[in-house]
């Protein structure tokens, strides 16, 4: 048998100590991520583009930003054009 640690007068094997450390870390992390926000944190915080003095962006019913959707569509269209040009070259 290998080495063991004495914690509060009890002998604890290293693998039990490691597993309990992982469980405790996961429990503390999940507690703080799932804890409801306090009243101070739930006050209305301006969006990023509002902080820069820009007007707020419009969002559709799904909550997706129109500007982001247009940017993604433009990127995909450019990507398709590039792949078509690559196929023509080959």
Secondary structure, DSSP 8 states (H G I E B T S, - for coil): ---EEEETTEEEEHHHHHHHHHHHHHHHHHHHHHS---TTTTS----HHHHTT-----B-TT--BHHHHHHHHHHHHHHHHHHHHHHHH-
